[in-house]
Amino acid sequence: MRKRQLVISLSGLIMGAAILIALAVVGMKLAPSYIEIFAIKKAVNAIATSGSTSAGEIRKSFDQRASVDDISSVKGSDLQVEKGSIAVNYRKEVPLVANVSFYIDFSVSAQTK
């Protein structure tokens, strides 16, 4: 009984490698934006549970946390502070190659206690 061997051609290997490299580049370009949104969510949730009541205290607290967590996309003045909730919505442009970019819309909200 003969076993059939699976053989991949050199052109198939190169095409597969090119696709994997392209996906890795896109992933590496987008990763910092997603790391930053997780830091923003963490900061907003921490502020919401801290018991700060006035909008000024909340914005000042967010600015302090942003300087520690290296958050540059959102400032305390961008927060939408309403009675019982803190929210922020923003769009991030991530340049990929030449004039090709990704636009990502982020939205974070938390209920205050």
N, C-alpha and C positions, 0 to 999 in steps of 0.2 A: 504494500500500500504506500503510495506516494503522498507526502505531505505537501500542501501548497504553501508557498512562502508569500508573505505580504511584502511587496517591494514598493518603496516610494522613490520617485524620480527626483533628480536634483532640482528641477524647476518646481516641482511640488513642494519640496523642502524650503526653497527660497521664498515661495509665495506664502507658505505657512508662517515662516519666520517674519516676513514683512508685515503680515496681519497682526501677529503677536506684538511686534515692536510698535506698531501704530496704536494698538489698544493700550499698551504700557505708557506711551507718551501722553495719550489723552487722560489716562488715570492719574499720572503724575502731575498734570496740569490742573486737574479738578480737585485733587486731594486737599490742598491747603484751604480751599473755599469750604469744604465740608468739615475740616478740622475746626475752622473758625466758627462755623454755625453751631457746632456742638459746644464750643466755649461760650458763645452768646446764650444758648439755651441754658447752660449751667449757671451763668451769671444771672439771667432773668429769673430763673426758678429760685436761686438762693436769695435774691432780693425780695421776691414775692413772699417767701416764708420768713423773712427776717423781721417783719413787723413794721417796716418803714411805712409811714402814712402819707406824708406830703409828697407832691410831685418833685419838688426841689431836692428832697432827701434821696428819693429814688434815683433821680438822674445823677446826682453827685456820687452815690454809691456805685452806680453802673460805670461811671467814668473812672473811678478808682479801681474797680475790678478789671476794666478794659485795659488799663495801663499795665496791670500785673499779668493778665492773660494774653497780651499782645493782640487785642481786638482793634482793628483799624477801619473796618467797613461801617461800623455803627458807633455813633456818639450818644451820650446821654440825652442830648437835645432831640435825637431822632425817635426816642421812645414815645409811644402813645400811652400816657398814663391816664386812666379813667378810674372812676370809683369801682374798686373790686377787681381791676385787671391791669396788666402791663402787656403791651404788645409792640412789636416792631416788624415792619415789612420793608424789604429792600431788594434791589436787583444787583447782581454781581456780573460783570463782564469779564470773561476769562479768555484772553487772546490765545489762539491755537497756532496758526501759521498764517503769515502775511495778513490778509484782511479777513480771515476766517476766525470767528469768535463764538464762544458759547455765552448765552445769557441765561442766568439761573435766578429764579425768583425765590427768595427765602421769606418765610413767615414764622415768627415765634410769638407765643403768647402764654401768659400764666395768670392764674387767679391769685389775688392777694388774700391774706388771712386777716 
